[in-house]
């Protein structure tokens, strides 16, 4: 990249760089949302010799020492597809912006994406951005939005009170998925059954795994329905499986409240499992009734050092 002009007063510069270098420049979250001319515009410029250099002028943003593409998405597609011959070099206008302004643009872009794409597709896109590769249908499908909200806020987004300071902002999905990446990778390794790891159970799993408990055996048994029964009593795994099946049959009218309830019951089942095989609390006749999940969420947030973060 060669600087052709620089103005310290305006934080503006003009540079020349190889096409191959421009292609490798990072694309911010809002790159696809920047308005651009259509294919015909750029194709017609190429046919007019005196105007064709204009198609080789792009814009970049500089944030600290990092460069990001600002425009050029249509031309990039045309060049990569071969519909337009790619130039050897490009000239780029470079505008410097602060890290805070860049963060604001990224946040707004995420909000815009949420409004235009199904939420599971947004989450799948975040998986790709973070380099997370899942193999199970339950996790890779991206249907984890409400589980993340319950795990971090205690209830689905629709039931949160935006008048409260800690619930006013939407959760930052990218931060949330990165925060729970280890837990999601572990659960994915189990090939979790969708009919077992419904939203409330998944939320409870994220909370309790997030407190650094050793629950590998527990969740493997839950996923494989490997609960134990004795005469008249059952262990926490069998009890949770029976609870999930009971809810699936009996309660279909209010899924948001059901998810919270299943989260609470999952947490109670785990606490009973931790009592140990020889404890009288380990074996129950009745289904678990659920415990207050908020203290466990607070414990998880302390363990992950995210207390006070309004977007989580």
Buried (B, 14 or more C-beta within 10 A) or exposed (E): EEEEEEEEEEEEBBBEBBBEEBBEBEEBBBBEBBEBEEBEEBBEBBEEEEEBEEBBEBBBBBBEEEBBBBBBBBBBBBBEEEEBEBBEBBBBBBEBBEEEEBEEBBBEBBEBBBEEEEBBEBBBBBBEEEEBEBEBEBBBBBBBBBBBBBBBBBBBBEBBEEEEEEBEBBBBBBBBBBBBBEBBEBBBBBEBBEEBBBBBBBBBBBBBBBBEBEBEEBBBBBBBBEBBEEEEBBBBBBBBBBBBEEBEEEEEEEBBBBBBBBBBBBBBBBBBBBEEEEEEEBBBEEBBEBBEBEEBBEBBBEEBEBEEBEBB
